[in-house]
Amino acid sequence: MQVKKLNKWVVIGAILFFMGTLFPYAYGAVDSSLKKLRQLVDVLEFVKENYVEPTDTDQLVSGAIKGVVHELDDFSSYLEPKDYKELKNDTKGEFGGLGMRLQKVDDFITVMSPMPDTPAFKAGVMPQDRILFVDDKDLTDMPLEDAVSLMRGKVGSKVKLTLSRKDKDGNYQKLPDITLKRATIVPEVVYHRMLPDQVGYIYLVDFSGHSTQEVQKALEDLQKQGMKSLVLDLRFNPGGLLTGAVDIAKLFLPDGEMIVYTQGRKEEYYQEYKTSGTPLYPDLPMAVLINQGSASASEIVSGALQDNHRAIIVGQRSFGKASVQQVMPLSGGAGLRLTIAKYYTPSGRLIQRNYRDKSKAEEGGIFPDVEVYFTPEEESKVFMQYNDIVYTPGKKPKLPQFKVKDPVLDQAVEILTGKITLEEAKAKAEKAAAERKAKKNEKTNKKTENKSAK
């Protein structure tokens, strides 16, 4: 009996320590919360003593902590020792895997974009594909870190994936299983070319440690070719380093302009990021392309350029992922990733979207100045076309052969070259949106009528 009581108070002590360490103001509410904490401990103890099979106390407590953190948002998480170790390894910028940038969307492990010249890209994995199973292991309700861990392994080893993809009606359909061979992933980040009418084009894959330098090289090359305006393509760019976003924004914005700021519950989590020094390209006419795959650092750059009236934003609403996570080491080699603040554009717009609360559907993300809509299938074809020619180490860049029409890029070029005014482009976009809405309503009404007839 003494052992049981000791175990109970050890667990209570661990939970109180956990709360006190992470939430300094929790101690003031300990009395009012003690009943709930005792309830949790009672459940843990009852499970340990009565479950049909022997249980591990450490695993039960870890599961309880995961449950607590899962209630917060999709980006806070409890990291098992192996996951915490892998997270630290990720900062090296090179890893063994399949080459996909992933995010959890609507509780599904979702592909933001496959990286050029990687196993996933070569196998035809598309943006917005959902990963349902890895080696027949169900990913339902699995934390993103755990799913990523399943896909990583020894270079050269194989892994089976079960995916689902949107059909023409926007419904997800299961695809035949694919088997990929893991490889060392070293992503390339920049591709550039000159478009007609002396419009420079830069496609930025992500914001890595050397993205700013590569963008600068691309700009210098385009300038030598007579560039008079620029398209910065951030579609399907899931972000990366904050410093990369800030440094790229500094290339185009005057000294002293706000780029982005963070704000949380604590005063010390408020931080401003402003430009400093003379920009290299202060007057170059610009358009930035975004879509639902543009996240994090991509949204910081596009939001900063938009709010400072430095560039027009063309495409579709961005993903809405811009929160600050702090990683705290825990005992036993585990870790905790906790959201402590959120990013805001210079005008005070919240970038982070709340996918769990449908009443806040209109909050977050970057809304384009000119919306250009086309189907996910058409957009995926454009994406694969661009990524197929991205330069990869040791290979000669392929000559551009663009056969798939890109209405987003075309619209941006028309505005930059004066073939259409910004006001005309906006009016055209609003008309197209109204027509789509009318067609959708008509389709919904027909379905309702058919159901009623039956």
Sequence and secondary structure as in RCSB ss.txt:
>XXXX:A:sequence
MQVKKLNKWVVIGAILFFMGTLFPYAYGAVDSSLKKLRQLVDVLEFVKENYVEPTDTDQLVSGAIKGVVHELDDF
SSYLEPKDYKELKNDTKGEFGGLGMRLQKVDDFITVMSPMPDTPAFKAGVMPQDRILFVDDKDLTDMPLEDAVSL
MRGKVGSKVKLTLSRKDKDGNYQKLPDITLKRATIVPEVVYHRMLPDQVGYIYLVDFSGHSTQEVQKALEDLQKQ
GMKSLVLDLRFNPGGLLTGAVDIAKLFLPDGEMIVYTQGRKEEYYQEYKTSGTPLYPDLPMAVLINQGSASASEI
VSGALQDNHRAIIVGQRSFGKASVQQVMPLSGGAGLRLTIAKYYTPSGRLIQRNYRDKSKAEEGGIFPDVEVYFT
PEEESKVFMQYNDIVYTPGKKPKLPQFKVKDPVLDQAVEILTGKITLEEAKAKAEKAAAERKAKKNEKTNKKTEN
KSAK
>XXXX:A:secstr
 HHHHHHHHHHHHHHHHHHHHH GGGGGGHHHHHHHHHHHHHHHHHHHHHSSS   HHHHHHHHHHHHHHTT SS
 EEE HHHHHHHHHHTTS EEE  EEEEEETTEEEEEEE TTSHHHHTT  TT EEEEETTEE TT  HHHHHHH
H  STT EEEEEEEEE TTS EEE   EEEE EEE    EEEEEEGGGEEEEEE  B TTHHHHHHHHHHHHHHT
T  EEEEE TT   B HHHHHHHHHTTS TT EEEEEEESSGGG EEEE  S  SSSS  EEEEE TT  THHHH
HHHHHHHTTSSEEEES      EEEEEEE GGG EEEEEEEEEE TT  B    SS GGGTTSSS   SEE    
HHHHHHHHHHHHTTS  TTS        S  HHHHHHHHHHTTSS HHHHHHHHHHHHHHHHHHHHHHHHHHHHH
HHH 
